[in-house]
Amino acid sequence: MSKLPELRLENIHAGYDKADVLTDVSIRVPPGKITCILGSNGSGKTTLIRTILSLTEPRSGKVWLGDRAITGLPTHLVNGAGIACIPEGRKVFPKMTVRENLYVGAYREKSKAAIRDRLEQVYDIFPRLKERTGQLGGTMSGGEQAMLSIGRGLMAAPQLMLIDEPSLGLSPRFVKETFNVIQRINELGVTVLLVEQNVHQTLAVAHFGYVLMQGRVVAQGDTEQLRANSEVQQAYFG
């Protein structure tokens, strides 16, 4: 799989109506790595993802994919550039089967052979989805829906996956399983931008990260630097 160019956000200011949410945020997402964004509720994590996907247009600053500015590019073209999003809360289609949910992820692909290959890859990563291929998405457990949401994202054959709060609402067992899957996806060559509150699990899999607090980057570094950072220790480790 060819590597996506580096994703960069430069001096992003963004918000809604008159309220500012992100203030002068700059991050880099290097190809082939897991980069994490840590922050509590209200820190601006979701607005950051919406800005990358052009769902929220920044007041100022730019989003770059390699040497191409993608700020304001229509969302479907951002997706077409190789960026897939696994949304917070999973958002599976409840009245569609597992297989139908997965096919939605490959809606841009015309080759039936390519879709079959991707489906087999997803089933290899998530054998449980193969066992439940005809089950309605809405009748699955939270952990199974998490698998389905990630699998649907993989069906687009993305080069970069934005994964928003994958541990939200999951049991400890499924949290651990989900983070193991994220590592495996990265090992397949997919760049990952992981947005999370679960600092322990996130720092166990990420290569580099940023900490958002009240819409500003207050810390950044590799995982060892973040663990040793005084603000991170105070906020997350007491």
N, C-alpha and C positions, 0 to 999 in steps of 0.2 A: 504494500500500500504506500503510495507516495505521500510525503508529509505535507501537511498544510503549512503555509507560511505562518510566521509568528503573528498572533493576534495582539494588538496593542490598544489600550485606551490612553489618550493623552489629554490631561487637564480637563476632565469631564465635569461640567456643572449641569445638573439635571434636577427636575422636580415636577410638581403638579400645581397648576394654577399659580398662586404667588408663593407657595411653600417650596423652599430648597430642600432637596434630599441628599444629593451628592455634591460635594464641594471640592473641586480641584483634584479629582481622583485620576491617578495614572497607574496602570498595571500592565504587565507583560505576561503572555501565556506562551511559553516556548514550545515548539513542536515536540511531540513524543513524550511529554512529561505530564504529571498530574500537578496542576496548580490549584491551590485552595483559596477560598475567600471565607474567612471566619468572621462572625459577628452575631450579636444578639438580635432579637426582634427589633425592628425599627432602625437598624444600623445602615440600611440602604442596599442590602444584598440583592433583593428582588429588583429594585430599580436599576441596579447595575446590569442584571441579565436583560431586562427590558430594553435598556439602552443598546446593548450589543445586538439584539434582535430587531432593532428599529421599531419596537412597540412604544417606546418613549423617546422622543427626539431631544437630545441635549440642548440646553440653552447656549452652551459653548463647549469647545473641545472637539476632538475627533476620535473616531474608531477606525483603526487600520487593520487590514489583512495583508501582511507583507507590505508592498509599496502602494497598495490600493486603498483609498479612503472609502469605507462602506457606511459612513455616517448617513443616515436617512435613506439608505437603500431599502426598497420594499422588502418586507420580511420574507416573502417567498423566495426572493433572490439571495438573501442572506443564507437561507436554508440550502438553496441551490449551489452556493459557493462551498458547501461541505460542512456546514455547522448545523447540528441537531440539538434540540433541547428536550431534556427530561424534566417536565414541570413539577413544581411543588404540589404534593397531593396526588400525584400519579396521573389523574385525569384519563383513565381508560374509558372506552365506550362501553357502558354497562349492558346494553342490549345487543351487542355484537359478540360473536364467539372469539376465543383466543386467536384462532387462525385469521379471522376477519380483522381483528385489531392489528395484528402483525402486518397484514397486507396493506393497511392504511399507511404504515410507515414507508412502504416502497412505492407510493403512488407516482413518483416521478420516473420510476424504472419501467422501460418498455419491454425489456427482455424477460420472457418467462423463465428461461434457464437461470438467469442471474437471480431472479426472485426465489426460485427453488433453492439455489445454493445458499442464499442468505437465510432462508427459512431453516435449512438444515444446520447452519452455523448457530443460529439462535437456539434451536432445539438441543444442540450439543452443549451450549453454555447453560441452558435451563431445561433439563430433562422433564421437569414437572410441567412445563408448558406443553411439551409434546404429549404427555399423558392426558392433559386436559384440553386438547386442541379444539374440541367441540363445545366446551363449557362457556357459558356467558360470562363476560368480564365482570359484570356487576355481582356475580355470585361467588367470586373468589375472595380469599382472605386478603388482608392488607399486604402481607408479604408477597403473596402470589401476584397481586396487582402491581407491586413494585417491580417484580421480574418482568411482567408483561409490558410495563411502561418502558423499561430499559430495552427490552427486546424489540419493541416497536421502533425505538430510536435507532437501534442497530440495523434495522431493515433498510434504512436510508443509506447505508454504507458511509457514514459520516467520517470525516477526518478529525473533527473536533466535536466533543459532546459537552454541552453545558448541563450539569446535573444539579438541580435545585432541591436542597433539603431532602436527600434520599432516605434519611433515617426517621423522618417525621412520622410519628404514630406507629412505628414498628416495634415488635418485641425485641429484646436484646439478641435473641438467636437470629432473627431475620436481619437485624442491623449488621451483625458480624458477617452474615452471608452476603448481604448487599455490598459491603465494602470489599469483600474478597472478589466479587464479580467486577467491581470497578477496577481493581488491580489487574484482573485478567484481561479486561477490555483494553486497558492501557498497554499491556504486554503484546496485544495483537497489533499495535501500532497506532491506536487512536489517542489523540491528545485529549486530555480531560481538564475542564474547568469545574471544580467541585465547590459548590456553595453550601456551607453547613454551619450548624451550631455545635455539633458533637465533636469537640476539639480532640478528644483522645483518639477516637477512631480515625478522624481525618488526618491528624499528624502522623498516624501509623502508616498511611498509604501515600501521602503527598510528597512531592519533591521540593516544592517551594510554595510559599503562601503569603497572603496579605491579611491584615486584621482591619476591619472597618468598624469605626465607632462614630455614631452620630454623623454619618455621611462622609467621613474623612478616613484616609489611610493613616493609622497610628503606628503600625508596625509592619515590617516585611522581612523576609529572609528565608533561608532553607529551614527545614523542620527543626533542626537542632537549635538554630538561632531563635526561632519562635518559642520553643520550649523554655529557652533561657531568658527570654525577654521579660523585663519586670512588669510591663503593662499586661502582657499575656498571662503571666503567673497570677497577677492580682485579679484579673477578670475571670479566669477559668480554673485556676488551681488553688485559689484562696491564699 
